[in-house]
């Protein structure tokens, strides 16, 4: 009976009311990001350290041959730039999930999820807000990298935007799915160590997959099955005005799968985030 009443109430909302809800969630996430300046700085310091120090040290060791989408030999720092862009989105997606755990403990998220609006829409708005923040961080990184002679074609700054949006949604949905099973804030960092670092290092972020295949065929297939690899390749091709259709299909499919999983997990009647008999978190 409750479900029927909720469905009737949600069906009666106008487009303006849905838009107001989205604006409120996105605005709240934006204000949180603005007030947490250290979050913005840390999001840039991490990839810049890899770009300025790691790439400089390995420039002469790891040569990059001509591989798509590149049409000539490229410096190592040019190759790892798309991977560092995706790394920003990966860490941002996990940080957004951390805020989900915090809000759920403090009661803000619980209040939001019991509103009459459809739960999938509320989660999507939260996901959209986190993705928008990550895209801004990536473009700030590209601006700094430009002074380091990382200069993709001018059209690439525009064509990469849809790829960044889709990859941000995928990584944010993955973090949201993971956060649904975490009950205590203290456990989040440990769980993330088993997600972020394996996804990042078992990908094409730091080395081409053909080099991985030469060293370990098994690791090559692990990297190939890693959704983060396809997010990187989608960004890499889009940055040069090209399309990797296989990566697009994988990233799009994983985005839908992770989002459906998160919506199911945040359903208190079926998912992982069930409440205790007293109504509190376990």
C-alpha positions in Angstrom: 0.0 0.0 0.0 2.9 2.4 0.9 4.6 1.6 -2.4 1.4 2.5 -4.3 1.0 5.8 -2.5 4.6 6.7 -3.1 4.4 5.9 -6.8 1.3 8.0 -7.1 2.9 10.9 -5.3 6.1 10.7 -7.4 4.1 10.4 -10.6 2.4 13.7 -9.8 5.6 15.8 -9.8 6.1 18.3 -12.5 9.3 18.8 -14.6 10.0 22.0 -12.7 9.9 20.1 -9.4 12.3 17.5 -10.7 14.6 20.2 -11.9 14.5 22.0 -8.5 15.5 18.8 -6.8 18.4 18.3 -9.2 19.5 21.9 -8.8 19.4 21.6 -5.0 21.6 18.4 -4.9 24.1 19.7 -7.5 24.3 23.1 -5.7 24.9 21.4 -2.4 27.7 19.3 -3.8 29.2 22.4 -5.5 29.2 24.3 -2.3 30.8 21.4 -0.5 33.5 21.3 -3.1 34.1 25.1 -2.9 34.4 25.0 0.9 36.8 22.1 0.8 39.7 23.7 -1.1 42.1 21.0 0.1 40.0 18.5 -1.9 40.5 20.5 -5.1 44.3 20.8 -4.4 44.7 17.2 -3.5 42.9 16.2 -6.7 45.4 18.1 -8.7 48.6 17.3 -6.8 48.2 13.6 -7.2 48.2 13.5 -11.0 50.7 16.4 -11.3 53.2 14.4 -9.2 52.9 11.5 -11.6 53.2 13.9 -14.6 56.1 16.0 -13.4 58.2 13.4 -11.4 57.2 9.9 -12.5 57.0 10.6 -16.2 60.3 12.6 -16.1 62.1 9.7 -14.5 60.7 7.1 -16.9 60.8 9.2 -20.1 64.0 7.6 -21.4 63.1 4.1 -20.2 59.6 3.6 -21.4 59.4 4.6 -25.1 55.9 4.6 -26.7 55.6 3.4 -30.3 53.0 4.6 -32.8 49.7 3.2 -31.5 46.1 4.5 -32.0 45.0 7.3 -31.6 48.5 8.7 -32.0 49.9 9.2 -35.5 53.5 9.6 -34.5 55.9 8.8 -31.7 54.9 10.6 -28.4 56.7 11.4 -25.2 55.8 9.3 -22.2 54.1 12.1 -20.4 51.7 12.6 -23.3 50.8 8.9 -23.1 50.0 8.9 -19.4 47.9 12.1 -19.5 44.6 10.4 -20.3 45.2 7.9 -17.5 45.9 10.7 -15.1 42.6 12.4 -16.2 40.8 9.2 -15.5 42.6 8.8 -12.2 41.2 12.2 -11.1 37.7 10.9 -11.8 38.4 7.6 -10.1 39.5 9.3 -6.8 36.7 11.8 -7.1 34.1 9.0 -7.5 35.4 7.3 -4.4 35.5 10.6 -2.4 31.9 11.2 -3.5 31.0 7.8 -2.1 32.8 8.7 1.1 30.4 11.6 1.4 27.5 9.2 0.9 28.7 7.2 3.9 29.1 10.3 5.9 25.7 11.7 5.0 24.1 8.4 5.8 25.7 8.4 9.2 24.8 12.0 10.0 21.2 11.6 8.7 21.3 13.9 5.6 21.3 11.1 3.1 18.6 9.2 5.1 16.4 12.3 5.0 17.0 12.6 1.2 16.2 9.0 0.4 12.9 9.0 2.2 11.6 11.9 0.2 8.6 11.2 -2.1 10.8 11.6 -5.3 11.9 8.4 -7.0 15.0 7.0 -5.3 16.7 6.3 -8.7 16.3 10.0 -9.5 17.8 11.1 -6.2 20.8 8.8 -6.7 21.2 9.9 -10.3 21.3 13.6 -9.2 23.9 12.8 -6.6 25.9 11.0 -9.2 25.5 13.8 -11.7 26.7 16.3 -9.2 29.9 14.3 -8.4 30.6 13.9 -12.1 30.3 17.6 -12.7 32.9 18.3 -10.0 35.3 15.7 -11.5 35.0 17.2 -14.9 36.0 20.6 -13.6 39.0 19.0 -11.8 40.1 17.3 -15.0 39.9 20.6 -17.0 42.0 22.3 -14.3 44.6 19.6 -14.7 44.6 19.9 -18.5 45.2 23.7 -18.1 48.3 23.1 -15.9 49.5 20.3 -18.2 49.3 22.7 -21.1 52.2 24.6 -19.6 54.1 21.3 -19.5 53.7 21.0 -23.3 50.8 18.5 -23.1 48.9 20.0 -26.1 46.2 17.8 -27.7 44.4 19.2 -30.7 42.3 22.2 -29.8 39.1 20.4 -30.8 40.1 17.6 -28.4 39.2 19.8 -25.4 35.6 19.8 -26.6 35.3 16.2 -27.9 36.7 14.8 -24.7 33.8 16.3 -22.6 31.2 13.5 -23.4 33.9 10.9 -22.7 34.7 12.5 -19.3 31.0 12.7 -18.5 30.4 9.0 -19.3 33.5 7.8 -17.5 32.7 10.0 -14.5 29.2 8.5 -14.3 30.6 5.0 -14.5 33.2 5.5 -11.7 30.8 7.5 -9.6 28.2 4.7 -9.9 30.8 2.1 -8.9 31.7 4.1 -5.8 28.0 4.5 -5.0 27.5 0.8 -5.3 30.5 0.1 -3.0 29.3 2.7 -0.4 26.0 0.9 -0.1 27.6 -2.0 1.7 29.8 0.1 4.1 28.3 0.7 7.5 31.1 2.7 9.2 33.1 5.6 7.9 36.3 4.1 9.3 36.1 1.1 7.1 35.8 3.1 3.9 39.6 3.8 3.4 40.5 0.2 3.8 37.9 -0.9 1.2 39.0 1.7 -1.2 42.6 0.4 -1.2 41.3 -2.8 -2.7 39.5 -0.9 -5.4 41.5 2.2 -6.4 45.0 0.8 -6.7 44.2 -2.5 -8.4 42.0 -0.7 -10.9 44.6 2.0 -11.6 47.7 -0.2 -11.9 45.9 -3.1 -13.8 45.0 -0.8 -16.6 46.5 1.1 -19.6 47.0 4.2 -17.5 50.8 3.9 -17.2 51.8 1.5 -20.0 50.3 0.2 -23.3 48.5 -3.1 -23.1 50.8 -4.6 -25.8 53.8 -4.1 -23.4 51.8 -5.8 -20.6 51.0 -8.7 -23.0 54.7 -9.2 -23.7 55.5 -9.5 -20.0 52.4 -11.3 -18.7 49.6 -12.6 -20.9 47.4 -13.3 -17.8 47.8 -9.7 -16.6 47.0 -8.5 -20.1 43.6 -10.1 -20.0 43.0 -8.8 -16.5 43.8 -5.3 -17.8 41.5 -5.8 -20.8 38.6 -6.9 -18.5 39.1 -3.8 -16.3 36.4 -1.2 -16.9 38.9 1.5 -15.9 41.1 0.6 -18.9 38.2 1.2 -21.3 37.4 4.5 -19.5 41.0 5.6 -20.1 41.0 4.5 -23.8 37.6 6.3 -24.3 39.2 9.5 -23.0 42.4 8.9 -24.9 40.7 8.6 -28.3 38.2 11.4 -27.6 41.1 13.8 -26.6 42.3 13.4 -30.2 38.9 13.7 -31.8 38.4 9.9 -32.4 36.1 7.2 -31.1 36.9 3.8 -29.6 33.6 2.0 -30.0 34.6 -1.0 -27.9 35.5 1.2 -25.0 32.3 3.2 -25.5 30.2 0.0 -25.3 32.0 -1.3 -22.2 31.9 2.0 -20.3 28.3 2.6 -21.2 27.3 -1.0 -20.2 29.2 -0.8 -16.9 27.6 2.6 -16.1 24.1 1.1 -16.5 25.0 -2.0 -14.6 26.6 -0.1 -11.7 23.8 2.3 -11.5 21.1 -0.4 -11.4 23.2 -2.2 -8.7 23.4 1.0 -6.6 19.7 1.6 -6.9 19.0 -1.9 -5.9 21.4 -1.7 -3.0 20.0 1.5 -1.7 16.5 0.1 -1.6 15.9 -0.6 2.1 13.4 -3.4 1.3 15.7 -5.4 -1.0 19.2 -3.9 -1.1 22.3 -4.0 1.2 21.5 -0.8 3.1 18.8 -2.2 5.3 18.1 -0.6 8.6 18.3 -2.3 11.9 15.1 -3.1 13.9 15.7 0.1 15.9 15.9 2.1 12.7 19.6 2.9 13.0 22.7 1.9 11.0 24.4 -1.4 11.7 
